[in-house]
Amino acid sequence: MRLELTRCVVRTWRLSDRDSLLANANNLAIAANLRDRFPSPYTLADAESYVARASADAQPTGLAIEVDGEAAGGIALMMHDDVERTSAELGYWLGERYWGRGVMTEAVRAVTDWGFATFPLTRIYALPFATSLASIRVLEKAGYVCEGRLRRSVIKLGQVLDQLMYAEVR
């Protein structure tokens, strides 16, 4: 899978991405706005394990964001099953040195379009922490609509936080 965009390329992970993944992911400023399953500190073993799993998927939904020839971040659709099988959750992160360039907005828009075209989805949603203003702005610029606030729904770094429900529906 490969989406050639203006500011970046969204593509499947490669084993050769290990070092750039480690360099970009090992940052508390990134991990602070993601689920706890995103390790912090992000180690070489974490990078090796993730790239091996993601590059082996027959139908990958966890993708690399490449900027200037380097895996600078990641974006994923987490598919659901059972009664939510037509929904997917969108998650994403980008190395700090690439912030503010419009890369993530472009990647979110492209992966959303790709997700609707590739899978039998009726809904793609994201749950940013209410304190993650940059992530909220990315979703809004990519056309997602805020559907509500999940009050006191998560705990991150010892703080109980609200999440916002953003979605795009087909």
C-alpha positions as CSV (number, residue, x, y, z in Angstrom):
1,M,0.0,0.0,0.0
2,R,1.4,3.4,-1.0
3,L,-0.3,6.8,-1.2
4,E,1.9,9.5,-2.8
5,L,0.8,12.8,-1.4
6,T,2.1,16.4,-1.6
7,R,3.8,16.6,1.8
8,C,4.3,13.0,2.5
9,V,3.9,9.4,1.5
10,V,1.7,7.0,3.4
11,R,2.9,3.4,3.0
12,T,3.4,0.1,4.6
13,W,6.1,-0.2,7.2
14,R,9.5,-1.7,6.1
15,L,12.0,-3.5,8.3
16,S,14.5,-0.7,7.2
17,D,12.2,1.9,9.1
18,R,13.4,0.7,12.5
19,D,16.0,3.4,13.1
20,S,13.9,6.3,11.9
21,L,10.9,4.9,13.9
22,L,13.0,4.9,17.0
23,A,14.4,8.4,16.4
24,N,11.0,9.9,15.9
25,A,8.9,7.9,18.4
26,N,11.1,8.2,21.4
27,N,9.6,11.5,22.6
28,L,7.4,12.1,25.7
29,A,5.7,15.0,23.9
30,I,4.3,12.4,21.5
31,A,3.6,9.6,23.9
32,A,1.8,12.1,26.3
33,N,-1.0,12.3,23.7
34,L,-1.3,8.7,22.8
35,R,-2.6,5.5,24.5
36,D,-0.4,3.8,27.0
37,R,0.3,0.9,24.5
38,F,2.6,3.4,22.7
39,P,5.8,2.9,24.8
40,S,7.7,5.7,26.5
41,P,10.6,5.6,26.4
42,Y,10.4,4.0,23.0
43,T,13.3,1.5,22.7
44,L,15.0,-0.3,19.9
45,A,13.2,-3.5,20.9
46,D,9.9,-1.6,20.6
47,A,10.8,-0.4,17.1
48,E,11.9,-3.8,16.0
49,S,8.8,-5.5,17.3
50,Y,6.4,-3.0,15.8
51,V,8.0,-2.9,12.4
52,A,8.2,-6.7,12.2
53,R,4.5,-7.0,13.0
54,A,3.3,-4.2,10.9
55,S,5.3,-5.2,7.8
56,A,4.0,-8.8,8.0
57,D,0.3,-7.9,7.8
58,A,-1.3,-9.2,4.6
59,Q,-3.8,-6.2,4.6
60,P,-2.0,-3.5,6.6
61,T,-4.0,-0.9,8.5
62,G,-1.0,0.4,10.5
63,L,1.0,2.6,8.1
64,A,4.2,4.7,8.0
65,I,4.2,8.4,7.2
66,E,7.3,9.1,5.2
67,V,8.7,12.6,4.9
68,D,11.9,13.4,3.1
69,G,12.6,9.7,2.7
70,E,12.3,8.9,6.4
71,A,9.5,7.1,8.4
72,A,8.5,10.2,10.3
73,G,5.3,9.0,12.0
74,G,2.5,6.5,11.9
75,I,-1.2,6.3,11.2
76,A,-3.6,3.4,11.7
77,L,-7.1,2.3,11.3
78,M,-8.1,0.0,14.1
79,M,-10.9,-2.1,12.7
80,H,-13.7,-3.3,14.9
81,D,-15.8,-6.5,14.9
82,D,-19.2,-7.7,16.1
83,V,-21.9,-4.9,16.0
84,E,-19.2,-2.2,15.4
85,R,-17.7,-4.0,12.3
86,T,-18.5,-1.1,10.0
87,S,-16.4,1.3,12.2
88,A,-12.7,1.9,12.6
89,E,-10.8,4.1,15.0
90,L,-8.1,6.4,13.6
91,G,-4.9,6.9,15.5
92,Y,-1.8,8.8,14.4
93,W,1.4,10.5,15.5
94,L,4.2,12.4,13.9
95,G,7.8,13.1,14.9
96,E,8.2,16.5,16.5
97,R,10.5,18.0,13.9
98,Y,7.7,17.6,11.3
99,W,5.0,19.4,13.2
100,G,3.4,22.4,11.8
101,R,3.9,21.5,8.1
102,G,0.4,20.2,7.3
103,V,1.8,16.6,7.0
104,M,-0.6,15.0,9.4
105,T,-3.7,16.8,8.1
106,E,-2.9,15.5,4.6
107,A,-2.2,12.0,5.9
108,V,-5.4,11.8,7.9
109,R,-7.5,13.0,4.9
110,A,-5.8,10.4,2.6
111,V,-6.1,7.5,5.0
112,T,-9.7,8.3,5.7
113,D,-10.5,8.3,1.9
114,W,-8.5,5.1,1.5
115,G,-10.2,3.4,4.5
116,F,-13.7,4.1,3.0
117,A,-12.6,3.0,-0.4
118,T,-10.9,-0.2,0.8
119,F,-13.0,-1.5,3.6
120,P,-16.8,-1.8,4.2
121,L,-16.8,1.1,6.7
122,T,-19.6,3.5,7.4
123,R,-17.7,5.4,10.1
124,I,-14.1,6.4,11.0
125,Y,-13.6,8.1,14.3
126,A,-10.9,9.5,16.5
127,L,-10.8,10.1,20.3
128,P,-8.2,12.8,21.0
129,F,-7.6,13.9,24.5
130,A,-9.4,17.2,25.0
131,T,-6.0,18.8,25.9
132,S,-4.4,17.7,22.6
133,L,-5.2,20.9,20.7
134,A,-2.9,20.2,17.7
135,S,-4.6,16.8,17.1
136,I,-8.0,18.3,17.4
137,R,-7.1,20.9,14.8
138,V,-5.7,18.2,12.4
139,L,-9.1,16.4,12.6
140,E,-11.1,19.6,12.0
141,K,-8.9,20.6,9.0
142,A,-9.3,17.0,7.6
143,G,-13.1,17.4,7.7
144,Y,-13.9,15.4,10.9
145,V,-16.9,16.6,13.0
146,C,-16.9,16.8,16.8
147,E,-19.8,14.7,18.0
148,G,-19.3,15.1,21.7
149,R,-17.2,15.0,24.8
150,L,-16.5,11.9,26.9
151,R,-16.1,13.4,30.3
152,R,-13.3,12.0,32.6
153,S,-12.9,9.0,30.3
154,V,-9.2,8.4,30.4
155,I,-6.2,8.6,32.6
156,K,-2.8,9.6,31.2
157,L,0.4,10.4,33.1
158,G,-1.7,10.4,36.3
159,Q,-4.2,12.9,35.1
160,V,-7.9,12.1,34.4
161,L,-8.8,13.7,31.1
162,D,-11.8,14.2,28.8
163,Q,-11.7,12.8,25.2
164,L,-13.5,14.3,22.3
165,M,-15.4,12.2,19.8
166,Y,-14.6,13.2,16.2
167,A,-15.9,11.3,13.2
168,E,-16.4,11.1,9.5
169,V,-19.2,9.0,8.1
170,R,-19.7,7.7,4.7
